[in-house]
Amino acid sequence: MRNLQAFKQLLASPKNVVITTHYKPDADALGSSLGLAAFLKKQQHQVTVITPTDYPDFLKWMVGHEEVIVFNEGNEAKSGQLVEKADMIFCLDFNNLDRIEGLGALVRDTDCPKILIDHHLDPEHFAEFEFWSTTAAATAELVYELINLIDERNLIDSDIAECLYAGLMTDTGQFKHSNTTKNVHLVVADLIELGAKTAKVGELIYDNNSLNRLKFIGFSLSEKLKVLEEYNTAYFAIGKDELAKFDSKTGDTEGLVNYALSLNDVIFSAVIIDRDGEVKISFRSKGDFPVNEVARKYFEGGGHKNAAGGKSDQELKATVKKFEKILPEYKQQLNETNKQVKNKT
C-alpha cells in the first residue's frame, strides 16, 4: 500500500468506520468484511458493515453478522446517515462503485478517506488508499496481509481467522484453482495457528444445504443443463418461475456453474438466471480461456480470467440467444484451449 504511514495514522485514534462490499456477498466478500470489522473493533473503532443486498444463510455463522445492515431491505436512510458520519470507508472485494448499486452514489459523494482492498482487474481508482493486487487469491488474503503490514497480527483471534479462511477456501475452489499459490498455503497455515478450525468452516459452508436447494440442483442437472459440444461449452438457464418452484433463496444457485464446468471437454460454462426481471450471469472457464473478456465485451461485466460475471437488460430467452450467438466467435479458441488442458493432464 502506498502511503502506508498515512493509513496507519488514520487508524491511530478511534474512528467511525463503514465497511461495504459487493452485491450478493459471497464468502470472500462477507468474510473479509466481517473479519476486518472484528479487527478494527479491537482497535476501539466504531464499525458498521453495510451490504448492498442480503447474503446466503450458510454465511451467517460469521462473527458480527447479526449487526450487518442490508441496504436494500429498507435501510437506505440509515445507511446514508452512517456513510455521511463516517470518518473512513473500507470498500472490500469490488473495484468499481457500480458494484454496490445504490450505495455507490452515497460512498462516492462523501469527503472522508476511502480504502479499497480488492483483487479484481481494472480498479476505478476512487479511493485515497488502495491495497490492491490481482495476484491475491482472495480479498481475505489481502486483509490478512494488511493487518500484518501494520504489525497487528496479535489481534487476529479465532473468529477473525475463520472469516478470512472462509474467503480463501471458497475463492480458490477449496484450494483447487490455479490461484492457489504458495502464499495462500502460508496464510492458511498461519490462520490455523491463530485458531481457525478448518473442518468447522468447511462444514458450515458446504454441508449446510436445505432440502429445497438439493432438489433445485437435481432439477437443474437433469432438466436445465445444456451442453454445446461443438463449442466446448455448457450452461444453465434458470427462470424466475423455476426459482420460485424450489423456494430458492440467496446462495442456492451458488456453485451450480461449476457442475457444468466439471464435464469432460467443457472449457466454458455459464449460469444465466432471471431474478424478477433482472438477468444475471456467472461465467467460469478452464485453462487460458478469458471469461472476463466475454463478460466485459457482451454483458456489462468483468472479473477474473477464469471466473467472471455479467448482466443483461434483455429477458431470459433473448439473453440465452445472445449467449449462444457469440460462441462461434470463440470456437477456435475454445477448441484449442481444450487440447491444451488435455495435454497438461
Secondary structure, DSSP 8 states (H G I E B T S, - for coil): -TTHHHHHHHTTS--EEEEEE-SS--HHHHHHHHHHHHHHHHTT-EEEEEESS---GGGTTSTTGGG-EETTTT-HHHHHHHHHH-SEEEEES-SSGGGGTHHHHHHHH--S-EEEEE--SS-----SEEEE-TTSS-HHHHHHHHHHHTT-GGG--HHHHHHHHHHHHHHTTTTTSTT--HHHHHHHHHHHHTT--HHHHHHHHHS---HHHHHHHHHIIIIIEEEEGGGTEEEEEE-HHHHHHTT--TTTTTTHHHHHHTSTT--EEEEEEEETTEEEEEEEESTT--HHHHHHHHSS-EE-SSEEEEEESS-HHHHHHHHHHHHHHHHHHHHHHHHHHHHH-
